[in-house]
Amino acid sequence: MDADVIVVGAGLAGLAATAELADAGKKVLLLDQEPEASLGGQAFWSFGGLMFVDSPEQRRMGIKDSRDLALQDWLGSAGFDRLDDEDKWARQWAEAYVDFASGEKRPWLHGQGVRFFPVVGWAERGGYNADGHGNSVPRFHITWGTGPGLVAPFERRVREAVAKGLVEFRFRHRVDELTVTGGVVDGVSGKVLEPSTVARGVSSSRVEVEDFALTAQAVIVTSGGIGGNHDLVRESWPERLGKAPKEMITGVPAHVDGRMLGITEAAGGRYVNRDRMWHYTEGIRNWDPIWPSHGIRILPGPSSLWFDATGKRLPVPLFPGFDTLGTLEHIMKTGYDYSWFVLTQKIIEKEFALSGQEQNPDLTGKDIKGVLGRARGGATAPVQAFMDKGADFVVRNNLSDLVRGMNEVAGSDLIDYTDLERQILARDREMDNTFTKDLQVTALRGARNYRGDKLIRVAPPHKILDPKAGPLIAVKLNILTRKSLGGLQTDLDSRVLRADGTPLPGVYAAGEVSGFGGGGIHGYRSLEGTFVGGCLFTGRTAGRAAAKAVS
């Protein structure tokens, strides 16, 4: 055999699995269809957000969290309703992950040199009952160094194993088949692609040079999801979210193509919960794109007013940062695939952050002075660049001109000035008192009770049409593809299961291709901070389980 274990996919889950295998003294071949420049996969581009429960950072911010509260939030968000079938293992993985997030996850990462930004973020705030969707408390911990800072220790461990002769990289190796002998997966075959010198994230060629076939005692599939493949996204789009968008932008590189899901399914693995997915509604077209249709997500605070394409304000509790999929469902059922934020200069300075390591050079570069500058006011340089150059931004000094600009950007006359002014004035009148019946106003005032939000995330409440808060800003928000929540069904040892519920011998799966565990650990909705963390948890589990299984 060519190795003890073959790992397919050199993203974060693949690196974590490979590092664990090498620590156990196993010989590993790590394959990826991309060139070495893209080592680390999607995780490298990420904000590096991680969910921890009852962490030192939370306690220092006055946040009281617990394992039971986190599990209540997870289950309320997941809404598992296929417990006898597709959710059987996903539900077990969910509880295991909450235990991990409230236990050894942070010390395990801290021991490898990973550090965290001290202010804990509050993502997916929910807005429903206590046992419904959302985080009851802030849990979003930003890795100091963002995605690259999270990838670094695992890349270091793997490169050290390469130096010891335990790991061998095979870049530009595209797997087309899991080979099966006597019902056991014993290797992979595919095509070697021509060498490529493209930069990280840039689409590489698919010119085939030669065939390859490799054998091992086990194969771990860590190839990611379907976010870069719009055809697969539309094919899997569920009716409950309305019609699939005619136009979408892309939040992941093109190589996130979902191929290994079908390839593993063809070998006998079971692909479940394919109708569950996680796409963002706050996508903006990147003025300086790296991959095709490159989009960036706005990480908004709660103050911007959210309107659909026709200028109607979104209903309670679909406020910025509260319910990603609830908002997606509402928008798609309007008959349009975009929406609008309307806000002020004061709001954008305090509340707009952009997802992704390249949009946060201070956090990514571990620049303490730069990070402290966020609290002093003014839009960050990346946000200002989008205001100046972004195709989806309209900045004007009065509402009439703003509406005219919105309609120009949309290529329509759907926004009526009189009606938009009426809705904004109605909201602004609510600011004259500490009392209000507008629940978004209540929510933003409540958010400022958390000192982390008051410090860097939520602007002081003010009237949108107050000239002193201007200029006015409108942002056209596109649907941004990101994650598939379903995947290959796995047991708690990350073994891929067959349709009859028994393990498919010789094959494991980790990361997004496994639905981050069990074929869909998140159920219908995510609490955020659980995607790169899910890659780490499942990658570690798969690597350790495979190491025990091979001789």
C-alpha positions in Angstrom: 0.0 0.0 0.0 1.0 3.6 -0.6 0.2 4.8 2.9 -1.6 3.9 6.0 -4.3 6.6 5.4 -5.1 8.9 2.5 -6.7 12.2 3.4 -8.7 13.9 0.5 -8.8 17.6 1.0 -6.1 19.9 2.5 -8.4 22.4 4.3 -8.6 22.8 8.1 -10.4 19.5 8.7 -7.8 17.7 6.5 -4.9 19.3 8.3 -6.4 18.5 11.7 -6.9 14.8 10.7 -3.5 14.5 9.2 -1.8 16.1 12.3 -3.5 13.6 14.6 -2.6 10.6 12.3 1.1 11.8 12.2 1.1 12.1 16.0 0.1 8.5 16.1 3.0 7.5 13.8 0.9 6.8 10.8 2.0 7.4 7.2 -0.3 9.8 5.4 -0.8 11.0 1.9 -2.6 14.4 1.9 -4.3 15.1 -1.5 -5.8 18.2 -2.9 -6.9 19.3 -6.4 -5.6 22.8 -5.8 -1.9 24.0 -5.7 0.0 24.3 -2.5 -0.8 28.1 -2.3 -4.4 27.1 -1.2 -3.3 25.0 1.7 -5.8 25.5 4.5 -8.8 25.8 2.2 -11.8 27.9 3.1 -10.7 28.3 6.7 -7.8 30.5 5.7 -10.2 33.0 4.3 -12.5 33.0 7.4 -12.9 35.4 10.2 -11.8 32.6 12.5 -14.9 32.8 14.7 -15.2 30.1 17.3 -18.0 29.2 19.7 -16.8 28.6 23.3 -19.0 28.1 26.3 -18.2 29.7 29.7 -14.8 30.9 28.5 -12.5 33.2 30.3 -13.2 35.8 27.7 -17.0 35.5 28.4 -16.5 35.7 32.1 -14.3 38.8 31.8 -17.1 40.5 29.8 -19.6 39.6 32.5 -21.3 36.9 30.5 -22.8 34.0 32.4 -22.9 30.9 30.1 -23.2 27.2 30.7 -23.2 23.9 28.9 -27.0 23.5 29.5 -27.8 26.9 28.2 -25.7 26.3 25.1 -27.3 23.0 24.4 -30.8 24.6 24.8 -29.8 27.2 22.2 -28.3 24.6 19.9 -31.3 22.3 19.9 -33.7 25.3 19.6 -31.9 26.4 16.5 -31.3 23.0 15.0 -34.9 21.9 15.1 -34.0 18.2 14.6 -37.1 16.5 13.2 -35.6 13.4 11.5 -34.3 11.7 14.6 -35.1 8.2 13.5 -33.2 8.6 10.3 -31.1 11.5 8.9 -30.8 13.3 12.2 -30.0 10.2 14.3 -26.2 10.8 14.4 -26.4 14.5 13.9 -28.2 15.0 17.2 -25.5 13.0 19.0 -22.8 15.0 17.3 -24.5 18.2 18.4 -24.3 17.2 22.1 -20.7 16.0 21.7 -19.8 19.4 20.2 -21.4 21.4 22.9 -19.5 19.3 25.4 -16.3 20.0 23.4 -17.0 23.8 23.2 -17.6 23.9 27.0 -14.7 21.7 27.8 -11.4 20.9 26.1 -11.8 22.9 22.9 -10.3 26.2 24.2 -7.4 24.7 26.2 -6.6 22.3 23.3 -6.3 25.3 20.9 -4.6 27.5 23.5 -2.0 24.8 24.0 -1.1 25.1 20.3 -0.6 28.8 20.6 -4.0 30.0 19.4 -5.2 33.2 21.1 -8.5 35.1 21.0 -9.7 38.7 20.8 -11.0 39.7 24.2 -14.4 41.1 23.2 -16.8 38.3 22.6 -19.3 38.8 19.7 -23.0 38.2 19.8 -24.0 36.5 16.5 -27.5 35.0 15.6 -29.4 36.7 18.4 -32.6 35.0 17.6 -35.5 37.1 18.8 -38.0 34.3 19.5 -38.8 32.3 22.7 -36.1 31.1 25.1 -36.2 27.6 23.6 -36.2 28.9 20.0 -33.4 29.9 17.6 -30.4 32.0 18.6 -27.6 32.6 21.1 -28.9 33.6 24.5 -25.6 35.2 25.2 -22.5 36.3 23.2 -20.3 33.3 22.3 -18.5 34.3 19.1 -14.8 34.4 19.8 -12.6 35.8 17.1 -9.2 34.1 16.7 -6.3 36.5 17.1 -5.0 36.3 13.5 -8.4 35.3 12.1 -8.4 32.3 9.7 -4.7 32.3 9.0 -4.0 32.3 12.8 -6.3 29.3 13.2 -4.8 27.3 10.3 -1.2 28.1 11.3 -0.7 25.6 14.2 -2.2 22.7 12.2 -0.2 23.5 9.1 2.9 23.7 11.3 2.2 20.3 12.8 1.7 18.7 9.3 4.8 20.3 7.9 6.8 19.0 10.8 5.4 15.5 10.0 6.4 16.0 6.4 10.0 16.7 7.5 9.9 13.4 9.5 8.7 11.5 6.5 5.3 10.6 7.9 3.3 12.9 5.6 3.5 13.5 1.9 1.6 16.2 0.1 0.1 15.4 -3.3 -1.3 18.7 -4.7 -3.1 18.9 -8.0 -4.4 15.4 -7.5 -8.2 15.4 -8.2 -9.9 12.4 -6.8 -12.6 11.0 -9.2 -13.3 7.7 -7.4 -13.0 5.8 -4.1 -11.8 2.4 -5.0 -13.6 -0.5 -3.4 -12.3 -4.1 -3.1 -14.5 -6.7 -1.5 -16.8 -4.1 -0.1 -13.9 -2.2 1.6 -12.7 1.2 0.5 -9.0 0.8 -0.1 -7.9 3.8 -2.0 -8.6 6.5 -4.5 -8.1 7.2 -8.2 -8.3 10.2 -10.4 -6.4 12.7 -12.5 -3.2 14.7 -11.9 -3.9 18.2 -13.1 -1.3 20.4 -14.7 1.0 22.5 -12.4 -0.5 25.8 -11.4 1.1 28.9 -9.9 -2.1 30.9 -9.3 -2.5 32.7 -6.0 -4.5 31.4 -3.1 -8.2 31.3 -3.9 -7.8 32.1 -7.6 -9.4 29.5 -9.9 -6.9 27.0 -11.2 -7.0 25.1 -14.4 -8.6 21.7 -14.8 -6.2 20.4 -17.6 -5.5 16.8 -16.9 -1.9 15.5 -17.2 -2.1 11.8 -16.2 -4.0 9.2 -14.2 -3.2 8.2 -10.7 -4.3 5.4 -8.3 -3.3 5.1 -4.7 -4.1 2.6 -2.0 -4.3 2.7 1.8 -5.9 1.0 4.8 -8.3 4.0 5.2 -9.5 7.1 3.4 -10.6 10.3 5.2 -12.7 12.6 3.0 -12.4 16.3 4.0 -13.2 18.0 0.8 -15.7 20.7 1.9 -19.2 21.5 0.7 -21.0 22.9 -2.3 -20.9 26.7 -1.8 -18.8 27.3 -4.9 -21.1 25.3 -7.2 -24.3 27.3 -7.8 -25.8 24.5 -9.8 -25.6 22.1 -6.8 -26.9 24.9 -4.5 -30.0 25.4 -6.7 -30.5 21.6 -7.1 -30.6 21.2 -3.3 -32.6 24.4 -2.6 -35.6 23.6 -0.4 -39.1 24.8 -1.2 -39.4 26.1 2.4 -37.0 28.9 1.5 -38.9 29.9 -1.6 -37.6 29.8 -5.1 -33.8 29.5 -5.5 -32.2 32.9 -6.3 -31.7 33.7 -10.0 -28.6 35.7 -9.0 -26.2 34.8 -6.2 -22.7 35.8 -5.3 -20.1 33.4 -4.0 -18.6 33.4 -0.5 -16.1 30.6 -1.1 -13.5 29.8 -3.8 -14.6 28.0 -6.9 -12.9 24.7 -5.8 -15.5 24.3 -3.2 -17.4 22.2 -5.7 -19.1 19.4 -3.8 -17.7 16.7 -6.0 -16.6 14.3 -3.3 -20.2 14.1 -1.9 -21.3 12.3 -5.1 -18.1 10.3 -5.4 -18.4 9.0 -1.8 -22.1 8.3 -2.3 -21.2 6.3 -5.5 -18.9 4.1 -3.3 -21.7 3.3 -0.9 -21.8 6.2 1.5 -25.0 8.0 2.5 -25.5 11.7 1.8 -28.3 13.1 4.1 -30.0 16.4 4.8 -29.0 17.8 1.4 -31.9 20.3 1.6 -30.3 22.1 4.6 -27.9 24.9 3.8 -26.6 28.1 5.2 -26.4 31.2 2.9 -26.2 34.8 3.9 -28.5 37.6 3.0 -26.0 40.5 3.6 -23.7 39.8 0.7 -22.0 42.6 -1.2 -20.1 42.3 -4.5 -16.3 42.5 -3.9 -14.9 45.5 -5.7 -11.5 43.6 -5.8 -12.5 40.0 -6.4 -10.3 37.0 -6.0 -12.5 34.2 -7.2 -15.5 34.3 -9.6 -18.6 36.3 -8.4 -16.6 36.9 -5.2 -18.9 38.3 -2.4 -18.2 39.5 1.1 -20.6 39.3 4.0 -21.4 42.3 6.1 -21.4 41.4 9.8 -23.9 44.0 10.9 -24.8 45.5 14.2 -28.6 45.8 15.0 -29.3 49.4 14.1 -29.6 49.5 10.2 -33.2 49.5 8.9 -33.8 46.5 6.6 -36.1 46.8 3.7 -37.0 44.3 0.9 -36.5 45.0 -2.8 -39.8 46.9 -2.9 -39.0 49.2 0.1 -41.1 47.4 2.7 -39.4 47.1 6.1 -38.7 43.5 7.2 -40.9 42.1 10.0 -40.0 41.3 13.6 -37.5 39.8 14.5 -35.7 40.0 11.2 -33.3 42.6 12.3 -29.6 42.6 11.3 -27.7 39.8 13.0 -30.8 38.0 14.4 -31.9 35.2 12.2 -30.0 34.4 9.0 -32.3 31.7 7.5 -35.5 33.4 8.7 -34.4 36.5 6.8 -33.4 34.4 3.8 -36.8 32.7 3.7 -38.7 36.0 4.0 -36.6 37.7 1.2 -37.0 34.8 -1.2 -40.8 34.8 -0.8 -41.0 38.4 -1.8 -40.2 37.4 -5.4 -36.9 39.1 -5.4 -33.4 37.9 -4.5 -32.0 41.1 -2.8 -32.8 43.5 -0.1 -31.6 46.8 1.3 -29.9 48.3 4.4 -30.6 52.0 5.1 -28.4 53.5 7.7 -26.3 56.5 8.6 -22.6 57.3 8.8 -22.7 57.0 12.6 -24.1 53.4 12.2 -21.6 52.3 9.6 -18.7 53.6 11.6 -19.6 51.6 14.7 -21.5 48.6 13.4 -20.2 47.4 10.0 -17.6 44.7 10.0 -16.8 42.5 7.0 -16.3 38.8 7.2 -13.0 37.3 6.1 -9.4 37.6 7.0 -8.5 39.9 4.1 -11.1 42.4 5.2 -9.7 42.6 8.7 -6.0 43.4 8.3 -5.7 44.6 11.9 -7.0 41.4 13.4 -5.3 39.2 10.9 -2.0 41.0 11.3 -2.3 41.0 15.1 -2.0 44.8 15.0 -3.1 45.9 18.5 -2.8 49.6 17.6 -5.0 49.1 14.6 -7.6 47.2 16.5 -7.8 49.8 19.2 -8.5 52.3 16.4 -11.8 50.7 15.8 -13.1 52.1 19.1 -12.0 55.7 18.2 -14.6 56.2 15.4 -14.6 56.3 11.7 -15.2 53.5 9.3 -12.4 50.9 9.0 -10.3 51.1 5.8 -11.9 48.0 4.2 -15.4 49.3 4.9 -14.5 52.8 3.5 -13.1 51.1 0.4 -16.5 49.5 -0.2 -18.2 52.8 0.4 -16.0 54.5 -2.2 -15.8 51.6 -4.8 -18.4 49.0 -4.0 -21.1 48.6 -6.6 -23.8 48.0 -4.0 -23.2 51.2 -1.9 -25.2 54.4 -2.3 -24.0 57.4 -0.2 -26.1 60.6 -0.4 -26.8 63.7 1.8 -30.6 63.4 1.6 -33.3 60.8 1.3 -34.6 61.8 -2.1 -31.2 61.5 -3.7 -30.6 58.2 -1.8 -33.8 56.7 -3.2 -32.8 57.8 -6.7 -29.5 56.1 -6.2 -31.0 52.9 -4.9 -33.3 52.6 -7.9 -30.3 53.2 -10.2 -28.3 50.5 -8.6 -31.2 48.0 -8.7 -32.1 49.0 -12.3 -35.7 49.5 -11.3 -38.1 52.0 -9.7 -39.3 49.7 -7.0 -38.4 52.1 -4.1 -41.0 54.8 -3.6 -39.6 57.9 -1.9 -42.8 58.8 -0.1 -43.4 55.4 1.4 -39.7 54.9 2.4 -39.8 58.3 4.1 -43.0 57.4 5.9 -41.5 54.3 7.4 -38.2 55.9 8.4 -40.0 58.9 10.0 -42.3 56.5 12.0 -39.2 54.7 13.4 -37.5 58.0 14.1 -40.5 59.3 16.2 -39.9 56.3 18.5 -36.5 57.8 19.4 -38.0 60.8 21.2 -38.7 58.7 24.3 -37.1 55.9 26.3 -40.4 54.1 25.7 -41.1 52.4 22.3 -43.3 49.8 20.6 -40.6 49.3 17.9 -38.9 46.1 18.9 -35.8 46.9 16.9 -35.3 50.0 18.9 -35.8 48.0 22.0 -33.3 45.4 20.8 -30.5 47.9 20.0 -31.0 49.7 23.3 -30.8 46.3 25.0 -27.7 45.4 23.1 -25.9 48.4 24.5 -26.4 46.9 28.0 -23.6 44.5 27.0 -20.4 46.4 27.3 -18.8 44.6 24.3 -21.6 45.8 22.0 -21.5 49.3 23.5 -17.8 49.5 23.1 -17.3 48.4 19.5 -20.5 47.1 17.9 -23.7 49.1 18.5 -24.0 52.8 17.7 -25.7 55.2 20.2 -29.4 55.2 19.2 -30.3 58.1 17.0 -32.7 59.2 14.2 -31.9 57.9 10.8 -32.8 61.3 9.2 -30.9 63.3 11.7 -28.5 65.4 9.5 -25.8 65.3 12.2 -25.7 61.5 11.8 -25.3 61.6 8.0 -24.7 61.2 5.3 -27.3 58.6 4.5 -26.2 55.2 3.2 -28.1 52.4 1.4 -26.5 49.0 0.7 -28.0 46.5 -1.8 -27.7 43.1 -0.2 -27.3 40.0 -2.3 -27.7 36.3 -1.5 -24.2 35.0 -0.7 -23.5 31.3 -0.9 -21.6 29.8 2.0 -22.2 26.4 3.6 -24.1 23.1 3.0 -25.4 21.9 6.4 -26.1 18.4 5.2 -23.4 15.9 4.2 -22.1 12.3 4.5 -23.7 10.6 7.5 -21.1 9.6 10.1 -21.1 7.9 13.5 -19.2 9.4 16.5 -16.0 7.9 15.2 -16.4 9.8 11.9 -17.0 6.5 10.0 -19.1 7.1 6.9 -22.3 5.1 7.1 -24.2 3.2 4.4 -27.9 3.4 3.7 -28.6 0.5 6.1 -26.8 2.4 8.9 -23.7 0.3 9.0 -20.2 1.7 8.5 -18.8 1.7 5.0 -15.5 -0.1 5.7 -12.3 1.9 5.2 -13.8 5.4 4.8 -14.2 8.4 7.2 -15.4 11.9 6.7 -14.8 15.2 8.5 -15.6 18.9 8.1 -18.3 20.3 5.9 -18.5 17.2 3.7 -19.8 15.4 6.8 -22.3 18.2 7.6 -19.7 19.1 10.3 -20.5 15.8 11.9 -23.2 13.1 11.5 -24.4 14.5 8.2 -25.8 17.7 9.7 -24.8 18.7 13.2 -26.5 22.1 12.9 -29.9 20.8 11.8 -31.7 23.7 10.1 -29.8 26.6 11.7 -26.4 27.5 13.0 -25.4 29.4 16.1 -22.3 30.7 14.2 -18.7 30.1 15.3 -19.3 26.4 14.7 -18.1 25.9 11.2 -14.3 26.1 11.5 -14.8 24.7 15.0 -16.7 21.8 13.5 -13.9 21.2 11.0 -11.4 21.0 13.9 -13.6 18.7 16.0 -14.5 16.3 13.3 -11.0 16.3 11.8 -9.5 15.5 15.1 -12.0 12.8 15.7 -11.5 11.2 12.3 -7.8 11.3 12.5 -7.7 9.7 16.0 -10.3 7.0 15.0 -8.5 6.1 11.8 -5.2 5.9 13.6 -6.6 3.4 16.0 -8.2 1.4 13.2 -5.2 0.9 10.9 -2.4 -1.4 11.8 
